[in-house]
Amino acid sequence: MINEQQPTLPAPASTIGLVGWLRTNLFNTPMNSIATIVMLYLCYLWLTPIFDWVFISADWAGTTRESCTSGGACWVFITQRIDQFMYGFYPADETWRLNVTFFAFVALIAWLIWPNLPKKGLVAAFTLLIFPFIAFVLLSGGYFGLEHVETHKWGGLSLTLVLAVVGIVAALPLGILLALGRRSEMPIVRAMSVAYIEIWRGVPLITVLFMASVMLPLFLPEDMHFDKLLRALIGITMFQTAYMAEVIRGGLQAIPKGQYEAADALGLGYWQKMVMIILPQALKLMIPGVVNTFIALFKDTSLVLIIGLFDLLAIVQAAQNDPKWIGYATEGYVFVAFVFWIFCFGMSRYSQHLEKMLHTGHGSRA
Amino acid sequence: MPTDLSRSAPPGEKTRFWNDPAKRALLFQVLLIGAILLFAGTLISNTLNNLEQRGITTGFDFLSQKAGFGIPLTLIEYNEASTYGATFWVGLLNTLLVSVLGIIAATFLGFVMGVARLSDNWLIAKLSSVYIEIFRNIPLLLQIFFWYFAVLRTLPSPRQSIEFMSSFLNIRGLSMPAPVAESGFNLVIGAFVIGIVLTFVMSRWAHKRQDQTGQIFPMFWAGLGLIIGLPLVIFMLAGMPMHLDYPVLKGFNFRGGMTLIPELVALWLALTIYTAAFIAETVRAGILAVPKGQLEAAFALGLPKVRTLRLIVIPQAMRVIIPPLTSQYLNLAKNSSLAAAVAYPDLVAVFAGTTLNQTGQAVEIMSMTMAVYLTMSILTSVFMNWYNKRMSLIER
């Protein structure tokens, strides 16, 4: 039979599999082939020494700098001081309190972001309203037989986390108020909110921290003294509130007008409308934005070193000036960079994932 | 169910004022103003009290007092006999210097990286996204420290400088030959200005001619010739009225030439690399925002690839890119205040740092410093509003 259906031939070998992938992605035009080869060569040139420094000829075990003989990175510096980098000058016997607080917080957050767990509302309320007090008692002590640990002993990664988390948690309610103020119909409320938001967004965080450390004492009555950490927290919160307000405003604007009108039509008052109809919808939309501001704040907390607090970066910076470990600055920075990167990259991936989840059914735009 | 409307609002009966939204709003706002005034009043009276106790006189008189400290990098005339007011200007100019340098470099690097991330070469796209993901997720301050303490501080002393092209790289910075203009160099500057004006006039003419006849004039090459070629020719004709001042090692340091101080280099590198990662994302989003149909339409019209990019893609992408780009520029300028951490003499380090410590005029100095940054941000948002208005699509 002449018209018999011919069997389907396999695709040409050059278009499938590894070869096909290489031909479409790396060597599709002469220019691209040249670019690929040049790039591969440059990668080889730069990445091999870095890889060698970090892993192959690095020293991992030991107790003093004498253990670092191979010429690669001296991770002994980090392993010897890891407790200090994590807990600062917190008394060694009490570090379990930091661990408990941290893991409790992680568990709460995990509960909130894990899909399909019950009672998310209750957990969220607990995290935002009650947990901060428990955490404060645990960290600072002075109650229930816990030893009081002064804030100047706090430091390292735990201080970084405290600054960032307190900053964001305190900024959330204030930001909601400001965002509502900015969209209010009362002209004076609106003007005040706009002024607050624009002023704090217009200045760099470092001037805010300077202000909190040199001007705040002037503003207070004589007999009132805030310690350094509290001043930094006030500065960070005031600064962060402005950014948070803008994120929340974005969420409020994304709610269709019909929702507002429907609430009005039901005869709900302003606060009823906001609390029961608008905010629950808007807050959900805002989570990626909140995570993004949290990432920015998390990175920015490193600035507290300028006003003399020992966060992760500052404590590593100080450790490098220890005569026993001079000359290992790079290892210290790489370690800090790695810690920050893990946190920030993880959170940004999560926020991208959320954005994708929230953008369901809005047409075909990729 | 019939509703008795008259029961909820009986006609003729006056509404209580707390049930009237307009009056309630008025009352609320009056209360708010009262609270804010009370708060501000307490702050001011506390501040005045505290200042009096510490023996600090308020006011801006301190600006005309002698500063008495040196600054390693000054763009204007400054010495230890200058006033505190001068430290403000020196700091402000240094902030602007590093911001402008950073903006130029970050724009370039950011556009390259943003375009590279969309490359159809898998390796280039991946390398670019690795760059972006690494550098925007590491705190800027850490990057500044890295460049300053881990890289530039480990350079050799001036005597063991690394030498290349009569420049010297050492722990005190990069000493380079400085161009010194001789008499007659003004002619070259004049030629440069004339070149720019001529290019502008010519591009208007070329546009008009293209509108009328459809002929395309090679404007890029003509402009290049006028702006760079013309001054170069004049420079040669005038007998090269410029010489280079070479840095020479004298004692423990280099004299002559010009020196890029390591603080500036570290800050510049870190700001550039950090901001470029954000700009790259902006650029990528802008290019992706141009609908695919636009490209296909351009190819259907037979436009070559370069002209498609220049006439179709870039103008539409720029409309999306420029607003976030300006806010990145503003971020860069604000982030340049991290200079204080490596003692680059910017506004915050010099004025809100040394000057504040010496005079104790915290309120005045912090207000002036914040006012500078606020002015920058207000100017930026004015520009953005103007640009958005100009560029907004006129819809039917």
Interface residues (C-beta under 8 A of the other chain):
Chain A: N25 L26 N28 N32 A35 T36 M39 L40 C43 E185 M186 P187 I188 V189 M192 E198 I199 R201 G202 V203 P204 I206 T207 F210 M211 V214 M215 P217 L218 F219 L220 P221 E222 I295 K299 D300 S302 L303 L305 I306 L313 Q317 Q320 A329 T330 Y333 V336 A337 F340 W341 C344 F345 S348
Chain B: A25 F28 Q29 L32 I33 I36 L43 N46 T47 N49 N50 L51 Q53 D120 N121 W122 L123 I124 L127 E133 I134 N137 I138 P139 L140 L141 L142 F145 F146 F149 A150 R153 K334 N335 S337 L338 A340 A341 V348 A352 L356 A362 V363 M366 T369 M370 Y373 L374 M376 S377 I378
